[in-house]
Amino acid sequence: MRTRRTMLTAAATLAFAFASLPRAAAQFSRKDYLSDTEADRVRDAATPGARIKLYMLFAEDRLKKFEYELNRKVPEERRSEILNGLLNGYSGCMDDAADQISVAKEKQSDIHKELAAMLSKGKEFLTTLQKIEQTGAGLDTYKDTLEDAIDGTKDAISDAQDAKKEILAPPVRRKQ
């Protein structure tokens, strides 16, 4: 009787452990700065160009939220934590958008439109970040993260410019 109970307990413990593995694996496979919905959208995107668009959209969202939090009349209790988290999320999105350029090169995908949008938005984001740095409102609590975001944006712009030169235009089909 005792042996049977011990075996059942061990079997239940193993079943519970194996049942929780997929959730744990899924938790570590998605980026920390993306919500579950955002991670699903990126995962469902079929092409590197579509992923670049999504990452740029998410970066823009993080930057707008950062500006909102920065200019709030009544700041949150964990203001510095929120501001740093939003800037880290922004930087992660920009880095991942730049990483998708390499994927597009490998797959020989046409991402000319996405590169143009990335350059345009990237320059816009850089201007915004530099203005924030110059105004210096509470800068001491997020200065390092802001500098990382500026550097990451410059790198992403540089990657997009280099890729624009390297990636050939798709062949033009002529009507017969």
Wavefront OBJ file of the C-alpha trace (Angstrom):
o trace
v 0.000 0.000 0.000
v 2.759 2.396 0.951
v 4.718 1.586 -2.224
v 1.652 2.210 -4.376
v 1.048 5.595 -2.727
v 4.708 6.567 -3.193
v 4.578 5.577 -6.867
v 1.367 7.556 -7.410
v 2.860 10.601 -5.710
v 6.012 10.342 -7.836
v 3.940 9.917 -11.011
v 1.810 12.941 -10.152
v 4.902 15.032 -9.457
v 6.470 14.052 -12.780
v 3.244 14.725 -14.659
v 3.007 18.174 -13.099
v 6.644 18.931 -13.922
v 6.283 17.882 -17.566
v 2.984 19.733 -17.945
v 4.589 23.011 -16.898
v 7.573 22.684 -19.276
v 5.868 24.131 -22.390
v 4.758 27.223 -20.474
v 8.238 27.741 -19.075
v 9.819 27.265 -22.506
v 7.349 29.702 -24.072
v 8.068 32.245 -21.356
v 11.806 32.202 -22.057
v 11.453 32.127 -25.849
v 9.663 35.473 -26.117
v 11.361 38.803 -25.625
v 10.929 40.326 -22.169
v 9.952 43.725 -23.487
v 7.144 42.462 -25.749
v 3.656 41.690 -24.508
v 2.201 38.278 -25.319
v 0.066 39.812 -28.070
v 3.039 41.625 -29.592
v 5.188 38.498 -29.475
v 2.407 36.564 -31.217
v 2.160 39.222 -33.925
v 5.921 39.048 -34.547
v 5.843 35.255 -34.577
v 2.941 35.278 -37.055
v 4.629 37.763 -39.402
v 5.604 35.850 -42.524
v 8.503 37.978 -43.765
v 11.426 39.913 -42.301
v 9.915 43.074 -43.798
v 6.682 42.532 -41.885
v 8.674 41.967 -38.688
v 10.651 45.180 -39.273
v 7.376 47.109 -39.567
v 6.096 45.571 -36.339
v 9.280 46.252 -34.394
v 9.299 49.858 -35.595
v 5.631 50.208 -34.587
v 6.400 48.806 -31.129
v 9.460 51.084 -30.772
v 7.327 54.104 -31.646
v 4.756 53.020 -29.072
v 7.419 52.716 -26.345
v 8.823 56.135 -27.201
v 5.378 57.785 -27.079
v 4.663 56.141 -23.729
v 8.057 57.329 -22.477
v 7.266 60.916 -23.468
v 3.849 60.649 -21.823
v 5.325 59.352 -18.560
v 8.039 61.986 -18.661
v 5.515 64.817 -19.003
v 2.889 63.573 -16.546
v 1.822 66.093 -13.928
v 1.463 63.423 -11.251
v 4.286 60.905 -11.741
v 3.938 57.253 -10.790
v 5.644 55.969 -7.650
v 8.048 53.837 -9.660
v 8.675 56.536 -12.264
v 12.371 55.838 -12.851
v 11.678 52.117 -13.175
v 8.900 52.763 -15.706
v 10.994 55.220 -17.732
v 13.988 52.880 -17.848
v 11.759 49.943 -18.775
v 10.188 51.859 -21.650
v 13.589 52.954 -22.975
v 14.922 49.394 -22.698
v 11.868 48.147 -24.578
v 12.385 50.800 -27.243
v 16.048 49.814 -27.626
v 15.145 46.134 -27.850
v 12.625 46.831 -30.616
v 15.147 48.891 -32.581
v 17.823 46.210 -32.185
v 15.445 43.486 -33.324
v 14.324 45.560 -36.312
v 17.983 45.950 -37.294
v 18.545 42.205 -36.804
v 15.739 41.495 -39.265
v 17.788 43.264 -41.951
v 20.341 40.432 -41.766
v 17.572 37.867 -41.971
v 16.171 39.625 -45.035
v 19.611 39.597 -46.674
v 19.946 35.852 -46.061
v 16.489 35.181 -47.494
v 17.026 37.703 -50.295
v 13.794 39.468 -49.364
v 12.802 42.787 -50.870
v 12.715 45.189 -47.917
v 13.317 48.491 -49.687
v 10.058 50.027 -48.419
v 10.752 48.867 -44.894
v 14.303 50.256 -45.003
v 13.010 53.623 -46.175
v 10.445 53.654 -43.367
v 13.080 52.540 -40.869
v 15.402 55.364 -41.920
v 12.631 57.943 -41.779
v 11.244 56.825 -38.414
v 14.714 56.173 -37.014
v 15.785 59.752 -37.711
v 12.543 60.993 -36.173
v 13.128 58.838 -33.082
v 16.727 60.025 -32.810
v 15.626 63.668 -32.907
v 13.089 62.984 -30.154
v 15.643 61.187 -27.970
v 18.207 63.954 -28.429
v 15.617 66.596 -27.461
v 14.840 64.609 -24.318
v 18.547 64.451 -23.536
v 18.923 68.214 -23.992
v 15.948 69.153 -21.820
v 17.233 66.931 -19.040
v 13.976 66.631 -17.071
v 14.912 64.091 -14.373
v 17.746 62.907 -16.570
v 19.801 61.442 -13.735
v 17.309 58.574 -13.243
v 17.446 57.345 -16.854
v 20.591 58.908 -18.372
v 22.433 55.637 -19.087
v 19.373 54.022 -20.618
v 18.745 57.095 -22.757
v 22.337 57.048 -24.021
v 21.935 53.352 -24.892
v 18.706 54.141 -26.759
v 20.413 56.923 -28.723
v 23.363 54.672 -29.602
v 21.020 51.817 -30.574
v 19.002 54.128 -32.799
v 22.161 55.409 -34.503
v 23.288 51.812 -35.076
v 19.902 50.826 -36.512
v 19.948 53.818 -38.868
v 23.484 52.942 -39.955
v 22.492 49.298 -40.563
v 19.501 50.414 -42.626
v 21.647 52.810 -44.690
v 24.232 50.103 -45.358
v 21.551 47.594 -46.296
v 19.891 50.066 -48.635
v 23.155 50.277 -50.566
v 23.805 46.512 -50.506
v 20.406 45.016 -51.216
v 19.667 44.954 -54.886
v 16.329 46.015 -56.235
v 14.042 43.188 -57.337
v 13.990 42.470 -61.062
v 11.545 44.498 -63.118
v 9.144 42.448 -65.188
v 8.392 43.985 -68.508
v 5.089 43.631 -70.264
v 5.263 41.797 -73.541
l 1 2 3 4 5 6 7 8 9 10 11 12 13 14 15 16 17 18 19 20 21 22 23 24 25 26 27 28 29 30 31 32 33 34 35 36 37 38 39 40 41 42 43 44 45 46 47 48 49 50 51 52 53 54 55 56 57 58 59 60 61 62 63 64 65 66 67 68 69 70 71 72 73 74 75 76 77 78 79 80 81 82 83 84 85 86 87 88 89 90 91 92 93 94 95 96 97 98 99 100 101 102 103 104 105 106 107 108 109 110 111 112 113 114 115 116 117 118 119 120 121 122 123 124 125 126 127 128 129 130 131 132 133 134 135 136 137 138 139 140 141 142 143 144 145 146 147 148 149 150 151 152 153 154 155 156 157 158 159 160 161 162 163 164 165 166 167 168 169 170 171 172 173 174 175 176
